[in-house]
Amino acid sequence: MEYKVMPFIASIDRNKENTKQVAEQLETLIRNQTAGGWKYERLESVSSYVQSTQGCFGFGGEQGYSTAHQMVVFSRNF
């Protein structure tokens, strides 16, 4: 079994924001990959921590922060 993991970042028009746009973008990604022989498995949320930077003499540094990314998982048999 082979797996493919792709980031999914929905793009929403600020003036027309709705979940239908997000669903259509995800559906398009799934359709494109299944046309290439991949089977949709699931959508995963992956949390990570971005390390802080110290800057020069403590100035200009940035604090660390947590972030989450959506990953679409596909599989296929050899």
C-alpha positions in Angstrom: 0.0 0.0 0.0 1.2 3.5 -0.9 0.1 6.7 0.8 0.0 10.3 -0.3 -0.5 13.2 2.1 -1.3 16.6 0.8 -1.9 19.9 2.5 -5.4 21.4 2.2 -5.7 25.1 2.5 -9.1 26.5 1.7 -9.2 29.8 -0.1 -12.3 31.9 0.9 -13.5 35.2 -0.6 -13.8 37.5 2.4 -17.0 39.0 1.0 -18.7 35.7 0.1 -17.3 33.5 2.8 -19.3 30.3 3.2 -18.7 26.6 3.8 -19.9 25.7 0.3 -16.7 27.2 -1.2 -14.5 25.1 1.2 -16.5 21.9 0.4 -16.1 22.5 -3.4 -12.4 23.0 -3.1 -12.0 19.8 -1.1 -14.2 17.9 -3.5 -12.1 19.1 -6.4 -8.9 18.0 -4.8 -10.4 14.6 -4.0 -11.8 14.2 -7.6 -8.4 15.1 -9.1 -6.6 12.6 -7.0 -9.1 9.7 -7.4 -8.9 10.2 -11.2 -5.2 9.4 -10.8 -5.9 6.2 -9.0 -5.7 7.4 -5.4 -8.4 6.5 -2.9 -9.5 9.2 -0.4 -8.9 8.1 3.2 -9.4 11.0 5.5 -8.8 14.6 6.4 -6.3 15.0 9.3 -5.5 18.1 11.5 -1.8 18.3 12.3 -0.8 20.6 15.1 2.8 21.9 15.3 4.8 24.5 17.2 6.8 27.1 15.4 10.0 27.9 17.5 10.7 31.4 18.6 13.6 33.5 17.2 15.8 35.5 19.5 16.9 38.4 17.3 20.0 40.4 18.0 20.6 41.2 21.7 17.0 40.3 22.4 15.5 42.8 19.9 13.5 41.9 16.9 12.8 38.4 18.0 9.5 36.7 17.5 7.6 34.6 20.0 6.8 31.0 19.2 3.3 29.9 18.4 1.1 26.9 17.7 -0.5 26.3 14.4 -2.6 23.6 12.8 -2.6 22.3 9.2 -5.2 20.2 7.4 -3.8 17.3 5.5 -5.7 15.1 3.1 -4.7 11.4 3.1 -4.9 9.2 0.0 -3.9 5.6 -0.6 -3.5 3.1 -3.4 -2.4 -0.4 -3.9 0.8 -1.2 -5.9 
